[in-house]
Amino acid sequence: MGMAQLPMAVSNAEILDLNKVDVRGVRFNRKRGGSETIQHLEYMARRIFGLIGWHVELYMGAKDLSALHPTLLSLPAGSIDHLELSKQGFPWLLKLVERGARVKATKFGRVDFDIGSALKALYAAKSYLNVWHRSALYARATILL
């Protein structure tokens, strides 16, 4: 399963072809840029969900969630990938998870709050949660769940 960064001009036929090779969503990369700007997020999310049932994936930090929160809550399906957890963004993240957003939480070495409590809260919200990290914090976090 893969994700694609697609321009708005992509045709429905091209999207259907990508689906045949196991692409399952469109990524909007807030960290490094991408093929489309965030202003097209809502349109693209509705388009791909209606056409083929895909979701949009956001590559961004939790501290940036508040600015996009109303839009993110309105999306038919979405996930947040490579999330940089932060105390400032966590309440916004938790609201999205409670509404069904999926999360891949990463970069625990840079957090400013208790990871164990945060992961327990996300897990309790019935999220699909992947925990990825190359340090001992990964093992500790999974034990706490």
Summary of the structure (lengths in Angstrom):
residues: 145
radius of gyration: 15.5
end to end distance: 26.3
largest distance: 46.1
contacts: 426
relative contact order: 0.12
helix: 47%
strand: 22%
